[in-house]
Amino acid sequence: MDNFLEAAAADTVAHEAKRAAKHSLPIGTPCPNCHTTLAGPWCYACGQRGEQFHRSIWRLAGEAFEGLTDLDGRIWQTLPRLALRPGRLTRDYLDGHRASQVPPFRIFLIVVLLVFFTGGLDMQVNRQNIKLVTLDSPELQKSMSPSDRADMKKTMEVLRTEFAKPKPSAKPSEKWLRAQMVKALGNQEAFKAAMAEWAERFAILMLPIAAVMLTVLFVFKKGIYVFDHLIFSMHSLSFQGLLLSVVFGLGTVADWGPWLLLLSPVHLFVHMRGTYRISWYGTLIRMFLLFIGSTWAFGFLILGLILVGLATVH
């Protein structure tokens, strides 16, 4: 973990130094903050960057995008290798050949945002919207006869009374859960908005979870550390996110996009075997165990997301 933090810090410092030198005020110019004569990109007296901020809106927008992706040519070298030679990409990073790559954590964050953007676009275009159907919803009422509606209405009144007002002997957690579920059913848009807000944060948790599972799977293999698993997880999850984004994007114009998800296990096999340099059967066994662990972890994350959504809905 220390090595990872040092590498990330070094990359950030290098990027900021390059950006500061690119737009620095001339040496000898007074610092805009403390008026000390500048001797470099930063003021040695107050520490403020001696940068010229009076630039066009298009230039500022381009610099913002450049700062997000570090679009200096590395992105076009990293993405093809991530898709076609993932094992070599991760292995090069672990072996110290990092100058030609976009930092793994940066590309991982960009992909997370891309997944949610394309997913929302796909849902809008196809008019897919998750809705909690209650017993008194119009959709359900249309399929029922008048007598069934009358019986259902009585049943609903009993259920609401029993559900919203639990027994005095009920535990505090049960009372809270019942009350929040009533709020969620009554204000579904707020509930979905709360879950969408927290979903991006929960997606980040897949990274340490994947690293922990890989640490367990490779516990008996010497020369492999948690840092290695973190880099592998960032690259692997980044590709899976890119693949999912492509599927979402194709979903707006075609219906065969989900077939591309078959590439997911193939890529994982090539990536894992190339990175850790293990046999094909060792790779398959670890992939199977990783699939089981990921299924459980994903289930717990979804459960946690629902509970957080219930806790924040008003």
Secondary structure, 3 states (H helix, E strand, C coil): CHHHHHHHHHHHHHHHHHHHHHCECCCCCECCCCCCECCCCECCCCCCECECCCCCHHHHHHHHHHHHHCCCCHHHHHHHHHHHCHHHHHHHHHCCCCCCCCCHHHHHHHHHHHHHHHHHHHHHHCCCCCCCCCCCCHHHHHCCCHHHHHHHHHHHHHHHHHHHCCCCCCCHHHHHHHHHHHHHHHCHHHHHHHHHHHHHHHHHCHHHHHHHHHHHHCCCCCCCCHHHHHHHHHHHHHHHHHHHHHHHHHCCCCCCHHHHHHHHHHHHHHHHHHHHCCCHHHHHHHHHHHHHHHHHHHHHHHHHHHHHHHHHCC
